Amino acid sequence: MLLVKTRIGPSKIHGIGLFAAEFIPQGAEVWRFSAMIDRADDPTQDPSLHYAYTSKQTGRVILPGDDAKYINHSTSPNVGTRYE
């Protein structure tokens, strides 16, 4: 579940990308798993899981149920993951 204002727009990386629509201070939480919005499934059963990723914490495949699915991944990211 996204916790900040965002917009979807053209991206040179994958065609569609997610962009911040507000200033996000360093260290701010921008996304959190919500069982009401997001889901964890078997990637072999659903082609929409192109937008999914495997959680390093749980080993489960996570598919964001909102526009967080458009977050691009980078070898030098400006957004990180905090496991609690």
MMTF fields as JSON, N, C-alpha, C and O atoms, coordinates in Angstrom:
{
  "mmtfVersion": "1.0.0",
  "mmtfProducer": "UNKNOWN",
  "numBonds": 335,
  "numAtoms": 336,
  "numGroups": 84,
  "numChains": 1,
  "numModels": 1,
  "chainsPerModel": [1],
  "groupsPerChain": [84],
  "chainIdList": ["A"],
  "bondAtomList": [4, 2, 8, 6, 12, 10, 16, 14, 20, 18, 24, 22, 28, 26, 32, 30, 36, 34, 40, 38, 44, 42, 48, 46, 52, 50, 56, 54, 60, 58, 64, 62, 68, 66, 72, 70, 76, 74, 80, 78, 84, 82, 88, 86, 92, 90, 96, 94, 100, 98, 104, 102, 108, 106, 112, 110, 116, 114, 120, 118, 124, 122, 128, 126, 132, 130, 136, 134, 140, 138, 144, 142, 148, 146, 152, 150, 156, 154, 160, 158, 164, 162, 168, 166, 172, 170, 176, 174, 180, 178, 184, 182, 188, 186, 192, 190, 196, 194, 200, 198, 204, 202, 208, 206, 212, 210, 216, 214, 220, 218, 224, 222, 228, 226, 232, 230, 236, 234, 240, 238, 244, 242, 248, 246, 252, 250, 256, 254, 260, 258, 264, 262, 268, 266, 272, 270, 276, 274, 280, 278, 284, 282, 288, 286, 292, 290, 296, 294, 300, 298, 304, 302, 308, 306, 312, 310, 316, 314, 320, 318, 324, 322, 328, 326, 332, 330],
  "bondOrderList": [1, 1, 1, 1, 1, 1, 1, 1, 1, 1, 1, 1, 1, 1, 1, 1, 1, 1, 1, 1, 1, 1, 1, 1, 1, 1, 1, 1, 1, 1, 1, 1, 1, 1, 1, 1, 1, 1, 1, 1, 1, 1, 1, 1, 1, 1, 1, 1, 1, 1, 1, 1, 1, 1, 1, 1, 1, 1, 1, 1, 1, 1, 1, 1, 1, 1, 1, 1, 1, 1, 1, 1, 1, 1, 1, 1, 1, 1, 1, 1, 1, 1, 1],
  "groupList": [{"groupName": "MET", "atomNameList": ["N", "CA", "C", "O"], "elementList": ["N", "C", "C", "O"], "formalChargeList": [0, 0, 0, 0], "bondAtomList": [1, 0, 2, 1, 3, 2], "bondOrderList": [1, 1, 2], "singleLetterCode": "M", "chemCompType": "L-PEPTIDE LINKING"}, {"groupName": "LEU", "atomNameList": ["N", "CA", "C", "O"], "elementList": ["N", "C", "C", "O"], "formalChargeList": [0, 0, 0, 0], "bondAtomList": [1, 0, 2, 1, 3, 2], "bondOrderList": [1, 1, 2], "singleLetterCode": "L", "chemCompType": "L-PEPTIDE LINKING"}, {"groupName": "VAL", "atomNameList": ["N", "CA", "C", "O"], "elementList": ["N", "C", "C", "O"], "formalChargeList": [0, 0, 0, 0], "bondAtomList": [1, 0, 2, 1, 3, 2], "bondOrderList": [1, 1, 2], "singleLetterCode": "V", "chemCompType": "L-PEPTIDE LINKING"}, {"groupName": "LYS", "atomNameList": ["N", "CA", "C", "O"], "elementList": ["N", "C", "C", "O"], "formalChargeList": [0, 0, 0, 0], "bondAtomList": [1, 0, 2, 1, 3, 2], "bondOrderList": [1, 1, 2], "singleLetterCode": "K", "chemCompType": "L-PEPTIDE LINKING"}, {"groupName": "THR", "atomNameList": ["N", "CA", "C", "O"], "elementList": ["N", "C", "C", "O"], "formalChargeList": [0, 0, 0, 0], "bondAtomList": [1, 0, 2, 1, 3, 2], "bondOrderList": [1, 1, 2], "singleLetterCode": "T", "chemCompType": "L-PEPTIDE LINKING"}, {"groupName": "ARG", "atomNameList": ["N", "CA", "C", "O"], "elementList": ["N", "C", "C", "O"], "formalChargeList": [0, 0, 0, 0], "bondAtomList": [1, 0, 2, 1, 3, 2], "bondOrderList": [1, 1, 2], "singleLetterCode": "R", "chemCompType": "L-PEPTIDE LINKING"}, {"groupName": "ILE", "atomNameList": ["N", "CA", "C", "O"], "elementList": ["N", "C", "C", "O"], "formalChargeList": [0, 0, 0, 0], "bondAtomList": [1, 0, 2, 1, 3, 2], "bondOrderList": [1, 1, 2], "singleLetterCode": "I", "chemCompType": "L-PEPTIDE LINKING"}, {"groupName": "GLY", "atomNameList": ["N", "CA", "C", "O"], "elementList": ["N", "C", "C", "O"], "formalChargeList": [0, 0, 0, 0], "bondAtomList": [1, 0, 2, 1, 3, 2], "bondOrderList": [1, 1, 2], "singleLetterCode": "G", "chemCompType": "PEPTIDE LINKING"}, {"groupName": "PRO", "atomNameList": ["N", "CA", "C", "O"], "elementList": ["N", "C", "C", "O"], "formalChargeList": [0, 0, 0, 0], "bondAtomList": [1, 0, 2, 1, 3, 2], "bondOrderList": [1, 1, 2], "singleLetterCode": "P", "chemCompType": "L-PEPTIDE LINKING"}, {"groupName": "SER", "atomNameList": ["N", "CA", "C", "O"], "elementList": ["N", "C", "C", "O"], "formalChargeList": [0, 0, 0, 0], "bondAtomList": [1, 0, 2, 1, 3, 2], "bondOrderList": [1, 1, 2], "singleLetterCode": "S", "chemCompType": "L-PEPTIDE LINKING"}, {"groupName": "HIS", "atomNameList": ["N", "CA", "C", "O"], "elementList": ["N", "C", "C", "O"], "formalChargeList": [0, 0, 0, 0], "bondAtomList": [1, 0, 2, 1, 3, 2], "bondOrderList": [1, 1, 2], "singleLetterCode": "H", "chemCompType": "L-PEPTIDE LINKING"}, {"groupName": "PHE", "atomNameList": ["N", "CA", "C", "O"], "elementList": ["N", "C", "C", "O"], "formalChargeList": [0, 0, 0, 0], "bondAtomList": [1, 0, 2, 1, 3, 2], "bondOrderList": [1, 1, 2], "singleLetterCode": "F", "chemCompType": "L-PEPTIDE LINKING"}, {"groupName": "ALA", "atomNameList": ["N", "CA", "C", "O"], "elementList": ["N", "C", "C", "O"], "formalChargeList": [0, 0, 0, 0], "bondAtomList": [1, 0, 2, 1, 3, 2], "bondOrderList": [1, 1, 2], "singleLetterCode": "A", "chemCompType": "L-PEPTIDE LINKING"}, {"groupName": "GLU", "atomNameList": ["N", "CA", "C", "O"], "elementList": ["N", "C", "C", "O"], "formalChargeList": [0, 0, 0, 0], "bondAtomList": [1, 0, 2, 1, 3, 2], "bondOrderList": [1, 1, 2], "singleLetterCode": "E", "chemCompType": "L-PEPTIDE LINKING"}, {"groupName": "GLN", "atomNameList": ["N", "CA", "C", "O"], "elementList": ["N", "C", "C", "O"], "formalChargeList": [0, 0, 0, 0], "bondAtomList": [1, 0, 2, 1, 3, 2], "bondOrderList": [1, 1, 2], "singleLetterCode": "Q", "chemCompType": "L-PEPTIDE LINKING"}, {"groupName": "TRP", "atomNameList": ["N", "CA", "C", "O"], "elementList": ["N", "C", "C", "O"], "formalChargeList": [0, 0, 0, 0], "bondAtomList": [1, 0, 2, 1, 3, 2], "bondOrderList": [1, 1, 2], "singleLetterCode": "W", "chemCompType": "L-PEPTIDE LINKING"}, {"groupName": "ASP", "atomNameList": ["N", "CA", "C", "O"], "elementList": ["N", "C", "C", "O"], "formalChargeList": [0, 0, 0, 0], "bondAtomList": [1, 0, 2, 1, 3, 2], "bondOrderList": [1, 1, 2], "singleLetterCode": "D", "chemCompType": "L-PEPTIDE LINKING"}, {"groupName": "TYR", "atomNameList": ["N", "CA", "C", "O"], "elementList": ["N", "C", "C", "O"], "formalChargeList": [0, 0, 0, 0], "bondAtomList": [1, 0, 2, 1, 3, 2], "bondOrderList": [1, 1, 2], "singleLetterCode": "Y", "chemCompType": "L-PEPTIDE LINKING"}, {"groupName": "ASN", "atomNameList": ["N", "CA", "C", "O"], "elementList": ["N", "C", "C", "O"], "formalChargeList": [0, 0, 0, 0], "bondAtomList": [1, 0, 2, 1, 3, 2], "bondOrderList": [1, 1, 2], "singleLetterCode": "N", "chemCompType": "L-PEPTIDE LINKING"}],
  "groupTypeList": [0, 1, 1, 2, 3, 4, 5, 6, 7, 8, 9, 3, 6, 10, 7, 6, 7, 1, 11, 12, 12, 13, 11, 6, 8, 14, 7, 12, 13, 2, 15, 5, 11, 9, 12, 0, 6, 16, 5, 12, 16, 16, 8, 4, 14, 16, 8, 9, 1, 10, 17, 12, 17, 4, 9, 3, 14, 4, 7, 5, 2, 6, 1, 8, 7, 16, 16, 12, 3, 17, 6, 18, 10, 9, 4, 9, 8, 18, 2, 7, 4, 5, 17, 13],
  "groupIdList": [1, 2, 3, 4, 5, 6, 7, 8, 9, 10, 11, 12, 13, 14, 15, 16, 17, 18, 19, 20, 21, 22, 23, 24, 25, 26, 27, 28, 29, 30, 31, 32, 33, 34, 35, 36, 37, 38, 39, 40, 41, 42, 43, 44, 45, 46, 47, 48, 49, 50, 51, 52, 53, 54, 55, 56, 57, 58, 59, 60, 61, 62, 63, 64, 65, 66, 67, 68, 69, 70, 71, 72, 73, 74, 75, 76, 77, 78, 79, 80, 81, 82, 83, 84],
  "secStructList": [7, 5, 7, 1, 7, 3, 3, 3, 3, 3, 3, 6, 6, 6, 3, 3, 3, 3, 3, 3, 1, 1, 7, 7, 7, 6, 6, 7, 7, 7, 5, 7, 7, 7, 6, 6, 6, 7, 3, 3, 7, 7, 6, 6, 1, 7, 4, 4, 4, 4, 4, 7, 3, 3, 7, 6, 6, 6, 7, 7, 3, 3, 3, 7, 1, 1, 4, 4, 4, 4, 7, 7, 7, 7, 1, 1, 7, 1, 1, 7, 7, 7, 7, 7],
  "xCoordList": [0.839, 0.0, 0.901, 1.743, 0.725, 1.512, 1.102, -0.081, 2.076, 1.831, 2.117, 1.993, 2.5, 2.792, 2.019, 1.582, 1.857, 1.174, 2.088, 3.269, 1.535, 2.304, 1.483, 0.286, 2.158, 1.486, 2.168, 3.343, 1.426, 1.978, 2.295, 1.523, 3.428, 3.803, 4.716, 5.126, 5.036, 5.928, 7.303, 7.829, 7.869, 9.188, 10.023, 9.537, 11.267, 12.174, 12.595, 13.097, 12.396, 12.831, 11.863, 12.271, 10.573, 9.585, 8.344, 7.373, 8.338, 7.171, 6.253, 5.736, 6.038, 5.226, 6.023, 6.625, 6.029, 6.745, 5.946, 4.968, 6.349, 5.708, 6.603, 7.807, 6.015, 6.768, 6.151, 4.93, 6.977, 6.484, 5.729, 6.148, 4.614, 3.829, 3.896, 3.111, 4.835, 5.078, 6.528, 7.156, 7.046, 8.391, 8.388, 7.488, 9.386, 9.509, 10.826, 11.893, 10.766, 12.0, 12.786, 12.2, 14.097, 14.937, 14.5, 14.272, 14.39, 14.012, 12.513, 12.081, 11.705, 10.254, 9.788, 10.346, 8.783, 8.186, 7.263, 6.38, 7.463, 6.663, 5.699, 4.733, 5.956, 5.085, 5.119, 6.151, 3.981, 3.88, 2.934, 1.911, 3.267, 2.387, 1.077, 1.072, -0.042, -1.371, -2.123, -2.346, -2.51, -3.235, -4.573, -5.126, -5.104, -6.369, -6.187, -7.136, -4.983, -4.732, -3.788, -4.032, -2.733, -1.685, -1.945, -2.73, -1.289, -1.467, -0.163, 0.77, -0.109, 1.057, 0.58, -0.237, 1.077, 0.59, 1.719, 2.894, 1.338, 2.241, 2.417, 1.441, 3.631, 3.834, 3.565, 3.408, 3.508, 3.25, 1.772, 1.411, 0.909, -0.53, -1.176, -2.346, -0.46, -1.09, -0.114, 0.892, -0.402, 0.517, 0.619, 1.593, -0.359, -0.271, 0.851, 1.189, 1.431, 2.503, 3.815, 4.852, 3.767, 4.916, 5.339, 6.515, 4.376, 4.634, 4.985, 5.115, 5.137, 5.388, 6.888, 7.713, 7.216, 8.588, 8.582, 7.549, 9.714, 9.823, 10.386, 11.459, 9.662, 10.088, 11.315, 11.299, 12.381, 13.582, 13.323, 14.026, 12.322, 12.011, 11.213, 11.506, 10.197, 9.304, 9.475, 9.043, 10.111, 10.244, 8.982, 8.953, 7.939, 6.679, 6.697, 7.388, 5.921, 5.789, 4.749, 3.634, 5.111, 4.238, 3.82, 4.666, 2.526, 1.993, 1.271, 0.186, 1.853, 1.159, -0.191, -0.292, -1.217, -2.558, -2.866, -3.967, -1.92, -2.115, -1.011, -0.361, -0.789, 0.208, 1.649, 2.564, 1.87, 3.224, 3.797, 5.013, 2.938, 3.434, 4.284, 5.018, 4.197, 4.971, 6.315, 7.041, 6.663, 7.968, 9.049, 9.06, 9.948, 11.047, 12.153, 12.368, 12.84, 13.932, 15.255, 15.391, 16.217, 17.475, 18.633, 18.47, 19.814, 21.011, 21.515, 22.336, 21.025, 21.345, 20.034, 19.792, 19.194, 17.869, 17.902, 18.848, 16.846, 16.682, 15.576, 15.207, 15.044, 14.068, 14.562, 14.963, 14.529, 15.004, 13.906, 12.775, 14.257, 13.317, 13.779, 14.961, 12.837, 13.116, 12.252, 11.026, 12.866, 12.128, 11.939, 12.88, 10.722, 10.433, 9.968, 9.675],
  "yCoordList": [-1.148, 0.0, 1.233, 1.395, 2.073, 3.304, 4.235, 4.343, 4.908, 5.805, 7.254, 8.141, 7.501, 8.848, 9.106, 8.171, 10.373, 10.729, 10.43, 10.779, 9.782, 9.412, 9.652, 9.93, 9.536, 9.571, 8.555, 8.24, 8.043, 7.132, 7.96, 8.841, 7.676, 8.402, 7.574, 6.476, 8.101, 7.383, 7.168, 8.043, 6.004, 5.667, 5.059, 4.221, 5.477, 4.911, 3.49, 2.743, 3.121, 1.809, 0.71, -0.281, 0.876, -0.173, 0.357, -0.386, 1.597, 2.155, 2.903, 3.961, 2.371, 3.029, 3.015, 2.001, 4.134, 4.202, 4.945, 5.617, 4.831, 5.51, 6.653, 6.472, 7.828, 9.03, 9.692, 9.702, 10.238, 10.947, 12.192, 12.893, 12.461, 13.666, 14.597, 15.538, 14.322, 15.163, 14.959, 13.966, 15.887, 15.74, 14.578, 14.47, 13.716, 12.581, 12.726, 12.602, 12.987, 13.143, 11.839, 10.757, 11.939, 10.757, 9.942, 10.489, 8.646, 7.752, 7.563, 6.763, 8.29, 8.161, 6.802, 6.274, 6.248, 4.999, 5.346, 6.192, 4.702, 5.019, 3.907, 4.146, 2.68, 1.543, 0.56, 0.378, -0.076, -1.095, -2.182, -1.879, -3.446, -4.535, -4.431, -4.239, -4.561, -4.573, -5.765, -5.834, -6.691, -7.871, -7.499, -8.293, -6.319, -5.874, -5.419, -5.468, -4.976, -4.415, -5.289, -5.539, -5.745, -6.498, -7.994, -8.407, -8.782, -10.228, -10.957, -10.42, -12.171, -13.022, -14.311, -15.033, -14.605, -15.726, -16.526, -16.175, -17.592, -18.422, -17.761, -17.652, -17.312, -16.579, -17.411, -16.848, -18.72, -19.546, -19.587, -20.081, -19.083, -19.186, -17.914, -17.947, -16.82, -15.554, -14.665, -14.223, -14.399, -13.568, -12.123, -11.44, -11.645, -10.269, -10.129, -9.016, -11.258, -11.209, -10.702, -10.725, -10.245, -9.551, -8.407, -8.048, -7.843, -6.71, -7.141, -6.294, -8.424, -8.946, -9.037, -8.92, -9.243, -9.484, -10.498, -10.719, -11.11, -12.068, -11.367, -10.766, -11.447, -10.835, -11.549, -12.769, -10.806, -11.39, -11.784, -12.632, -11.178, -11.465, -12.761, -13.58, -12.946, -14.097, -15.164, -16.303, -14.8, -15.732, -15.855, -16.616, -15.117, -15.161, -14.134, -13.118, -14.421, -13.495, -12.458, -12.804, -11.173, -10.069, -9.308, -8.951, -9.06, -8.24, -7.055, -7.22, -5.848, -4.682, -4.505, -4.657, -4.186, -4.023, -2.605, -2.332, -1.695, -0.323, 0.039, -0.855, 1.304, 1.732, 1.443, 1.696, 0.925, 0.537, -0.515, -0.692, -1.209, -2.214, -1.583, -2.29, -0.272, 0.412, 0.937, 1.569, 0.695, 1.127, 0.359, -0.872, 1.08, 0.444, 0.088, 0.775, -0.985, -1.424, -1.029, -1.02, -0.705, -0.166, -0.753, -1.154, -0.801, -1.217, -0.09, -0.321, 1.134, 2.265, 2.973, 4.091, 2.338, 2.873, 4.103, 4.308, 4.922, 6.039, 5.73, 6.585, 4.493, 4.007, 2.642, 1.807, 2.426, 1.152, 0.399, 0.871, -0.774, -1.62, -1.75, -1.961, -1.623, -1.81, -2.957, -2.871, -4.03, -5.179, -5.055, -4.761, -5.281, -5.19, -6.518, -6.649],
  "zCoordList": [0.0, 0.0, 0.0, 0.883, -0.965, -1.019, 0.109, 0.431, 0.71, 1.827, 1.465, 2.309, 0.212, -0.257, -1.545, -2.217, -1.878, -3.121, -4.305, -4.291, -5.329, -6.509, -7.76, -7.701, -8.892, -10.192, -11.085, -10.901, -12.053, -13.049, -14.285, -14.663, -14.911, -16.111, -16.992, -16.615, -18.171, -19.084, -18.457, -17.77, -18.701, -18.183, -19.301, -20.061, -19.399, -20.398, -20.011, -20.85, -18.758, -18.283, -18.693, -19.299, -18.365, -18.649, -19.351, -19.499, -19.783, -20.46, -19.527, -19.884, -18.327, -17.312, -16.02, -15.667, -15.317, -14.048, -13.012, -13.338, -11.776, -10.66, -10.219, -10.033, -10.051, -9.699, -8.48, -8.329, -7.619, -6.436, -6.872, -7.792, -6.205, -6.461, -5.251, -5.13, -4.373, -3.209, -2.772, -3.137, -2.003, -1.459, -0.474, 0.36, -0.567, 0.346, 1.09, 0.489, 2.387, 3.148, 3.236, 3.222, 3.325, 3.456, 4.67, 5.749, 4.483, 5.569, 5.732, 6.562, 4.949, 5.063, 4.546, 3.584, 5.175, 4.709, 3.54, 3.679, 2.397, 1.213, 0.829, 0.105, 1.311, 0.996, 2.145, 2.792, 2.395, 3.442, 2.944, 2.33, 3.202, 2.799, 3.561, 4.777, 2.838, 3.431, 2.854, 1.645, 3.7, 3.23, 2.596, 1.835, 2.889, 2.302, 0.852, 0.07, 0.486, -0.849, -1.658, -2.839, -1.048, -1.726, -1.559, -0.705, -2.369, -2.235, -2.464, -3.061, -1.987, -2.156, -2.82, -2.249, -4.011, -4.804, -5.439, -5.332, -6.09, -6.88, -8.245, -8.987, -8.609, -9.864, -11.106, -12.189, -10.99, -12.175, -12.525, -13.594, -11.654, -11.856, -12.412, -12.794, -12.465, -12.841, -13.622, -13.068, -14.908, -15.698, -15.21, -15.529, -14.449, -13.944, -12.919, -12.516, -12.494, -11.516, -12.107, -11.444, -13.353, -13.947, -13.03, -12.972, -12.322, -11.437, -10.02, -9.135, -9.79, -8.448, -8.166, -9.072, -6.918, -6.508, -5.379, -4.747, -5.123, -4.037, -2.809, -2.861, -1.721, -0.465, 0.072, 0.235, 0.351, 0.954, 2.397, 2.945, 3.016, 4.407, 4.552, 5.423, 3.691, 3.848, 2.777, 2.961, 1.642, 0.524, -0.313, -1.28, 0.045, -0.699, -1.824, -1.748, -2.872, -3.991, -3.615, -3.226, -3.729, -3.352, -4.609, -5.429, -4.76, -5.844, -5.236, -4.678, -5.33, -4.808, -5.502, -6.719, -4.73, -5.27, -5.695, -6.174, -5.532, -5.975, -6.96, -7.501, -7.2, -8.193, -7.788, -8.571, -6.598, -6.186, -7.129, -7.19, -7.86, -8.808, -9.907, -10.599, -10.077, -11.113, -10.616, -11.384, -9.362, -8.865, -9.619, -9.614, -10.26, -10.981, -10.004, -9.006, -10.304, -9.45, -10.085, -11.308, -9.253, -9.735, -8.945, -7.793, -9.577, -8.847, -7.952, -7.065, -8.183, -7.31, -6.94, -7.395, -6.126, -5.825, -4.925, -4.165, -5.026, -4.106, -3.097, -2.292, -3.144, -2.17, -1.702, -2.512, -0.402, 0.129, 0.851, 0.965, 1.332, 2.064, 3.495, 3.767, 4.403, 5.822, 6.303, 6.242, 6.78, 7.276, 8.774, 9.511, 9.212, 10.651, 11.169, 12.358]
}
